[in-house]
C-alpha cells in the first residue's frame, strides 16, 4: 500500500498481515491519516472511495462528501456585503463532513460483500493510539504549521490543539491530541453514526455555533454517503476509472482520453512536446469542467457526453502543435489532500482521497472534540445563476478524484494525488509514464512534474516546471507561448502522489511520493 505518511501505511499493512482485506486496511489508513496528517485531512473533512474486487465491471464509487447546511445560501453572504465565501473562520464551516460516514459505509460493504471480519474498533485502534499517546510530528506538518499557524491561531480551538506550548512544534517532536482521541474512542465504541447523532454531534454543533457557523445538529443527522457509478474512458490497452460529479473526475478522464489521441507521440516522457500537449489538453478539459461539473441533484448534467468518441475527436482537433492557446478563465482550485491506495492478497483494491480542502480547513476546532472543520464550502460561488452557486443542501464542486486503471477486465492499478487543479494533471503523468512509457511505479511518481494553473494572488494561470527539467525544455515552452516559471526540484506545489499495483502473477508494487512524508508498506 501507499500513503503520504509512513505511520498510516504501517497501520494498513498491520491489518492486511492479520487477515484483513483492502477495505479494512483502508479504514485503518484513513483514520490514522486523520490523526498524523491533520493539516491535510481529518474527521471534519470529506472522502471519495473507489472500491474494486478485482473485476473491472464491478468497481463501486463511494461519495462521502456532505452538503451545505440548511441555513446557508448565496444571498446570506451577499447580504453581508461579501463577494465570496470566507476561507477561514466559523462562517466558512458551510458543509457537513462526510469522511467518517464513508468509513462506516465502506465497513458495512466489507462485511456484507467481502465477508470482512475485522472489528470496527480494531480498525480505528491505530488512530486512537497515535492521538492519545502521541507521535513524532512530520516535517510536512511542521512546515505547514509554521507557514499558517500565525494566521490561524486566533480561530476557535486552533492554538490549544496545534500549538499547545505556545510555539510551533518541530519535526520529530512528540505531539498528542487528547480531545481527538476521546472523539475517536466514542466513534470506535459506537460506530460511525456516533459522529452524526448523539452527544458528540451536539458538542460539535454547539462549538461551531459559538464560532459563527450556521451548521446544526439536524444537518449532521440527515447526512448519508452515496454509492455511485464510476466514469470510465479508454486509455492505451485498458480503461481509466474515476468518480462522477460533483468531483472533477471527468476532467481527469478527458485529459487521458485526449492524450491517447494527440499527446503520446513523443518518445521522451520528459520532453517539451509532451508537456505542451498535456497543458493544452488540460485547458480544454478545465473549460468544460468549470462549465458543467456540479452537484447532479441540482441540475441535469450530461457529463457522459464529454467522454464520447465524437466529442473527444472534436476536442483533439483544437490542439495546435508548438502553439499555446489563450488560457481560459479558470477558478482557483487549490487543495491540500491525502491520497492512499491499498491492494490485498486477493487483488481487491481501494483508491481513496480525503481532504479538509485548504491547509487546516476553516481553522476552527468544533468545541472540545478535537475535530478540525473543513472549508470545502468556499468552493461554492455566490454568483446568481452559477452552476455551483451555494444553495441549502447542495454539495460543492470537489477537486477530489481517486483513480483506478484496468486491463483485460481486471483492475491493475490504483493511483492518485493531492493538489486541486494539479490532481488531473498528475494522474495523467503517473498513468502515461507507467502504462505508455513503461516506467516503474517509483519512477512514475518521482520523475519531474509540471503543473498548469493559478495560485494565490495571480491574475492568470501559468505553467510551473520542477527545476529538474532542462533549461532547453523551459525555453521551448516559453517560445511556444506558455507562461513558464520554475519551482524547486521536489516541490510540494506538485502534490503528493502515490501508486499501488497487483500484477497478473500475484506480485505487489507500490510507490509513495518523495515530496511527502509517505511510505509504502507490504503485508
C-alpha positions in Angstrom: 0.0 0.0 0.0 1.0 3.6 -0.4 0.1 6.5 1.8 1.6 10.1 2.3 2.5 9.3 5.9 4.5 6.2 6.9 2.6 5.6 10.1 -0.6 5.3 8.2 0.9 2.9 5.7 2.1 0.8 8.6 -1.4 0.8 10.2 -2.9 -0.6 7.0 -0.2 -3.2 6.5 -0.8 -4.5 10.0 -4.5 -5.1 9.2 -3.5 -7.0 6.0 -1.0 -9.1 7.8 -3.6 -10.1 10.3 -6.0 -11.3 7.6 -7.9 -8.1 6.8 -9.0 -7.1 3.3 -8.3 -4.0 1.3 -11.3 -2.0 2.6 -10.5 -2.9 6.3 -6.9 -1.8 5.8 -8.1 1.3 4.0 -10.2 2.3 7.0 -7.1 1.9 9.3 -5.1 4.1 6.9 -7.8 6.7 6.5 -8.4 7.1 10.3 -4.7 7.1 11.1 -4.0 9.8 8.4 -6.7 11.9 10.1 -4.6 11.9 13.2 -1.0 12.0 11.9 -1.6 14.3 8.9 -4.2 16.8 10.3 -3.2 19.7 8.2 -4.3 17.8 5.1 -7.4 15.8 6.2 -9.4 14.8 9.2 -12.6 13.7 10.8 -14.1 17.1 9.9 -13.4 16.6 6.1 -14.7 14.6 3.2 -13.7 11.5 1.3 -14.2 9.7 -2.0 -13.5 6.0 -2.5 -13.2 3.7 -5.5 -13.6 0.0 -4.4 -12.7 -2.9 -6.6 -12.9 -6.7 -6.0 -10.5 -7.1 -9.0 -13.2 -7.2 -11.7 -13.3 -4.0 -13.7 -17.1 -4.4 -14.2 -17.9 -4.3 -10.5 -16.0 -1.2 -9.4 -18.1 0.9 -7.0 -17.7 4.6 -6.1 -18.5 5.9 -2.6 -19.1 9.7 -2.4 -18.7 10.7 1.3 -18.9 14.4 0.9 -21.5 16.5 2.7 -23.8 19.3 1.6 -24.3 22.9 2.7 -26.3 23.3 5.8 -29.9 24.3 5.6 -29.4 27.8 6.7 -26.7 28.6 4.2 -27.4 30.4 0.9 -25.6 32.7 -1.5 -27.9 35.5 -0.5 -26.8 35.2 3.1 -23.2 36.1 2.2 -24.2 38.7 -0.4 -26.4 40.5 2.1 -23.4 40.7 4.4 -21.5 42.5 1.6 -19.3 39.5 0.7 -18.4 38.6 -2.9 -17.0 35.2 -1.9 -17.3 32.8 0.9 -14.5 33.3 3.5 -11.7 30.7 3.5 -11.3 30.7 7.3 -13.4 31.1 10.4 -16.8 29.8 11.7 -18.9 31.2 8.8 -16.7 29.2 6.4 -17.9 26.0 8.1 -20.6 25.6 5.5 -20.7 21.8 4.7 -21.3 18.6 6.7 -18.1 16.4 6.8 -18.5 13.0 5.1 -15.3 11.2 5.8 -16.4 9.3 8.9 -19.7 8.2 7.3 -17.6 7.0 4.4 -15.6 4.8 6.7 -18.8 3.4 8.1 -20.3 2.7 4.7 -17.1 1.1 3.5 -17.0 -1.1 6.6 -20.6 -2.3 6.0 -19.8 -3.1 2.4 -16.7 -5.1 3.5 -18.8 -7.2 5.9 -21.7 -7.7 3.6 -19.9 -8.2 0.3 -16.4 -9.3 1.1 -17.1 -11.2 4.4 -14.8 -8.9 6.3 -14.4 -10.0 9.9 -12.2 -7.3 11.5 -13.9 -5.3 14.3 -14.8 -1.7 13.7 -12.9 -0.7 16.9 -9.9 -2.6 15.9 -9.6 -0.7 12.6 -9.6 2.6 14.5 -7.1 1.4 17.1 -4.0 2.9 15.4 -5.7 6.3 15.0 -6.8 6.3 18.6 -3.4 5.3 20.0 -1.5 7.9 17.9 -3.9 10.6 19.1 -3.8 9.5 22.8 -0.1 8.7 23.3 1.4 10.9 20.6 3.6 10.5 17.6 6.6 12.3 16.1 5.5 15.4 14.1 6.2 15.0 10.4 8.3 17.6 8.6 5.4 18.4 6.3 3.1 19.2 9.1 5.7 21.2 11.0 6.5 23.3 7.8 2.8 23.8 7.1 2.1 24.9 10.7 4.9 27.3 10.6 3.5 28.8 7.4 -0.1 29.1 8.5 -0.1 28.9 12.3 0.2 32.7 13.0 -2.8 33.3 10.7 -4.9 30.6 12.2 -4.0 30.9 15.9 -7.0 33.2 16.6 -9.5 30.7 15.3 -11.5 28.9 18.0 -9.6 26.0 19.5 -6.8 26.1 17.0 -3.9 27.3 19.1 -4.8 25.0 22.0 -4.7 22.0 19.8 -1.9 22.7 17.3 0.5 25.0 19.3 -0.2 23.7 22.9 3.2 25.1 24.1 2.7 28.5 22.5 5.4 27.7 20.0 5.4 25.9 16.6 6.2 22.2 17.0 9.3 21.0 15.3 9.7 17.8 13.2 10.2 14.8 15.4 8.6 16.4 18.4 6.1 14.2 20.2 2.6 15.5 19.8 -0.7 14.3 21.4 -4.3 15.2 20.6 -6.2 14.0 23.7 -9.6 15.6 22.7 -9.4 14.0 19.3 -8.5 10.7 21.0 -11.6 10.9 23.1 -13.7 11.6 20.0 -12.2 8.6 18.2 -12.9 6.5 21.3 -16.6 7.4 21.1 -16.7 6.6 17.4 -14.8 3.3 17.9 -17.3 2.2 20.6 -20.5 3.3 19.0 -19.9 3.2 15.2 -19.5 5.9 12.5 -23.1 7.1 13.2 -21.9 8.5 16.6 -20.2 11.3 14.7 -23.6 12.5 13.3 -26.0 12.0 16.1 -25.9 11.9 19.9 -23.8 13.8 22.3 -20.7 14.1 20.0 -22.8 15.7 17.3 -24.4 18.0 19.9 -20.9 19.1 21.1 -19.6 19.8 17.6 -22.7 21.7 16.6 -22.5 23.8 19.8 -18.9 24.6 19.2 -19.5 25.5 15.6 -22.3 27.8 16.5 -20.1 29.6 19.1 -17.5 30.1 16.3 -20.2 31.6 14.0 -21.2 28.7 11.8 -24.8 28.1 10.8 -24.5 24.3 10.7 -26.8 22.5 13.0 -27.3 19.1 14.6 -30.1 18.4 12.2 -27.7 19.0 9.3 -25.4 16.3 10.8 -28.3 13.9 11.5 -29.6 14.0 7.9 -26.3 13.2 6.1 -25.8 9.9 4.3 -22.9 9.0 2.0 -23.8 7.7 -1.5 -22.8 4.8 -3.7 -22.3 6.0 -7.2 -21.4 4.5 -10.6 -17.9 5.5 -11.7 -17.0 7.1 -15.0 -14.7 5.3 -17.5 -12.6 6.1 -20.6 -10.3 4.1 -22.8 -6.5 4.7 -22.3 -3.9 2.5 -24.0 -4.8 -1.1 -23.8 -7.2 -0.6 -21.0 -9.5 1.8 -19.3 -9.2 4.5 -16.6 -11.9 4.7 -14.0 -12.8 7.8 -11.9 -15.5 9.5 -9.9 -18.6 11.3 -11.3 -19.8 14.8 -10.3 -19.6 16.7 -8.0 -15.9 15.7 -8.4 -13.7 16.7 -11.3 -13.1 13.0 -12.2 -14.4 13.7 -15.7 -11.6 16.2 -16.3 -9.0 13.6 -15.3 -10.6 11.2 -17.8 -10.8 13.8 -20.6 -7.1 14.5 -20.2 -6.2 10.9 -20.5 -8.6 10.3 -23.5 -7.2 13.3 -25.4 -3.6 12.3 -24.6 -4.5 8.9 -26.1 -5.5 10.8 -29.3 -2.8 13.5 -29.7 -0.3 13.7 -26.9 1.8 10.5 -26.7 3.8 10.8 -29.9 6.9 12.0 -28.1 9.4 9.3 -27.4 10.6 11.1 -24.2 8.3 11.3 -21.2 10.3 14.4 -20.1 10.1 16.2 -23.4 8.7 19.6 -24.0 6.3 18.4 -26.7 4.6 16.1 -24.3 4.2 18.8 -21.6 2.9 21.2 -24.2 0.3 18.8 -25.5 -0.8 17.9 -22.0 -1.2 21.5 -20.9 -3.2 22.4 -24.0 -5.4 19.4 -23.3 -5.8 20.4 -19.7 -7.0 23.9 -20.7 -9.8 22.3 -22.8 -10.7 19.8 -20.0 -10.9 22.6 -17.4 -13.0 24.8 -19.7 -15.7 22.1 -19.8 -15.2 21.1 -16.2 -15.8 24.6 -15.0 -19.0 25.0 -17.1 -20.6 21.6 -16.3 -19.4 19.9 -13.1 -21.6 20.5 -10.1 -23.9 18.6 -7.8 -26.1 16.5 -10.1 -29.0 16.8 -7.7 -29.3 20.5 -8.7 -29.3 20.2 -12.5 -29.4 17.9 -15.5 -25.7 17.3 -16.2 -24.9 15.4 -19.3 -21.4 14.6 -18.2 -21.2 11.4 -20.2 -21.3 13.5 -23.4 -17.8 14.8 -22.6 -16.4 11.3 -22.9 -18.0 10.2 -26.2 -15.6 9.4 -29.0 -17.1 12.0 -31.4 -16.8 14.8 -28.8 -13.2 13.9 -27.9 -12.2 13.7 -31.5 -13.6 17.2 -32.0 -11.6 18.5 -29.0 -8.4 16.8 -30.2 -8.6 19.0 -33.4 -8.2 22.1 -31.2 -4.7 21.1 -30.0 -2.1 23.0 -32.0 1.5 21.8 -32.2 4.0 24.2 -30.7 1.4 26.9 -30.2 -0.3 27.6 -26.8 -3.9 28.7 -26.9 -5.0 31.6 -24.7 -5.7 30.3 -21.1 -9.4 30.0 -20.4 -10.7 31.8 -17.3 -10.4 29.2 -14.6 -11.2 29.4 -10.9 -8.8 28.9 -8.0 -8.9 25.2 -7.4 -6.2 24.8 -4.7 -6.5 22.0 -2.2 -4.4 20.1 0.3 -5.5 16.5 0.4 -4.3 12.9 1.0 -4.5 10.1 -1.5 -3.8 6.5 -0.5 -4.2 3.1 -2.1 -4.4 -0.5 -0.9 -4.3 -3.8 -2.6 -4.8 -7.1 -0.7 -3.8 -10.7 -1.4 -6.9 -11.4 -3.5 -6.3 -8.5 -5.7 -9.0 -6.4 -4.2 -8.2 -2.7 -4.2 -9.2 0.7 -2.9 -8.2 4.1 -4.2 -9.2 6.9 -1.7 -8.9 10.6 -1.3 -9.6 12.6 1.9 -9.4 16.3 2.5 -10.2 19.4 4.6 -9.7 21.5 1.4 -7.2 24.2 2.3 -4.4 23.6 4.8 -6.1 23.1 8.2 -9.5 23.8 6.7 -11.5 26.5 8.4 -9.0 26.6 11.2 -12.0 26.1 13.6 -11.9 23.2 16.1 -15.5 22.2 16.8 -15.9 22.7 20.5 -13.8 20.4 22.8 -13.9 17.5 20.4 -10.6 17.9 18.6 -12.4 17.9 15.2 -10.9 20.5 12.8 -13.6 21.5 10.3 -13.3 21.6 6.6 -13.7 24.7 4.4 -14.9 22.9 1.3 -17.8 25.3 1.2 -15.6 28.1 -0.1 -15.6 26.2 -3.5 -19.2 27.4 -3.9 -20.0 30.5 -6.0 -22.1 33.4 -4.8 -22.9 34.5 -8.3 -26.6 34.2 -9.2 -27.2 31.5 -11.8 -23.7 30.0 -11.5 -23.8 26.2 -11.8 -22.0 26.0 -8.4 -24.0 28.7 -6.7 -24.4 28.0 -2.9 -27.8 26.6 -2.1 -29.0 24.8 1.1 -28.5 21.0 0.8 -26.2 21.3 -2.2 -22.8 19.7 -2.4 -19.9 21.9 -3.7 -17.6 21.2 -6.6 -14.9 18.8 -5.5 -11.3 18.6 -6.8 -11.1 15.2 -5.1 -10.9 12.3 -7.6 -9.2 8.9 -6.8 -8.4 6.7 -9.8 -8.1 3.1 -10.9 -6.8 1.5 -14.1 -7.9 -1.8 -15.6 -6.7 -4.1 -18.5 -8.4 -7.2 -19.8 -11.2 -6.8 -17.4 -9.1 -6.8 -14.3 -8.2 -3.8 -12.1 -4.4 -3.5 -12.1 -3.5 -0.2 -10.6 -4.7 2.4 -8.0 -3.2 5.9 -8.3 -3.9 9.5 -7.3 -2.5 12.7 -5.9 -3.4 15.7 -3.8 -3.3 19.2 -5.3 -6.5 20.8 -6.5 -6.1 21.6 -10.2 -3.0 19.5 -10.2 -4.8 16.2 -9.5 -5.9 15.5 -13.1 -2.5 16.6 -14.5 -0.5 14.5 -12.1 -2.8 11.5 -12.7 -2.1 11.8 -16.4 1.6 12.0 -15.8 1.5 8.9 -13.5 -0.5 6.7 -15.8 1.1 7.6 -19.0 4.6 7.0 -17.5 3.6 3.7 -16.1 1.5 2.3 -18.9 2.7 4.1 -22.1 6.4 4.7 -21.3 6.9 1.6 -19.2 8.5 3.2 -16.1 8.3 1.6 -12.7 5.8 2.9 -10.2 8.6 4.6 -8.2 10.0 6.2 -11.4 6.5 7.3 -12.4 5.9 9.0 -9.1 9.3 10.6 -8.5 10.0 11.8 -12.1 9.9 15.6 -12.6 6.4 17.1 -13.0 4.7 20.2 -14.3 1.6 21.9 -13.2 -0.7 24.3 -15.1 -2.9 26.6 -13.0 -3.4 29.7 -11.0 -2.4 30.2 -7.4 -3.0 32.9 -4.7 -2.5 36.5 -5.9 -2.2 35.7 -9.6 -4.4 37.1 -12.3 -3.9 34.4 -14.8 -2.9 30.7 -15.0 0.7 29.8 -15.6 2.9 26.7 -16.1 5.3 25.5 -13.4 8.2 23.2 -14.0 10.2 21.5 -11.4 13.9 22.5 -11.8 14.9 19.0 -12.6 13.8 19.7 -16.2 16.4 21.2 -18.6 16.7 24.8 -19.4 16.1 23.9 -23.1 12.6 22.5 -22.2 11.8 25.6 -20.3 12.8 27.8 -23.2 11.0 25.7 -25.8 7.7 26.0 -23.8 8.3 29.8 -23.5 8.8 30.1 -27.2 5.6 28.2 -27.9 3.6 30.7 -25.9 3.5 29.3 -22.4 3.9 31.5 -19.3 6.6 29.3 -17.5 8.2 29.6 -14.1 10.4 27.3 -12.0 9.6 25.6 -8.7 12.1 23.6 -6.6 13.1 20.1 -7.7 10.8 18.2 -5.4 8.1 20.7 -4.7 5.0 20.4 -2.5 3.4 22.6 -5.2 3.3 19.5 -7.4 1.3 17.5 -4.8 1.9 14.2 -3.1 1.2 11.3 -5.4 1.1 7.5 -5.0 0.5 4.2 -6.8 -0.1 0.6 -5.9 -0.5 -2.4 -8.2 -1.1 -6.1 -8.3 0.4 -7.9 -11.3 -1.1 -11.0 -13.0 1.4 -13.2 -11.3 0.3 -12.1 -7.9 3.1 -9.7 -7.1 2.7 -6.3 -5.4 4.3 -3.0 -6.3 3.8 0.4 -4.7 5.3 3.9 -4.7 5.0 6.9 -2.4 6.0 10.4 -3.3 9.4 11.7 -2.2 7.7 15.1 -1.9 5.7 13.8 1.1 6.3 12.1 4.4 4.9 8.9 2.9 5.7 5.3 2.8 5.0 2.0 1.0 4.2 -1.0 3.2 4.0 -4.6 2.0 1.9 -7.1 4.1 
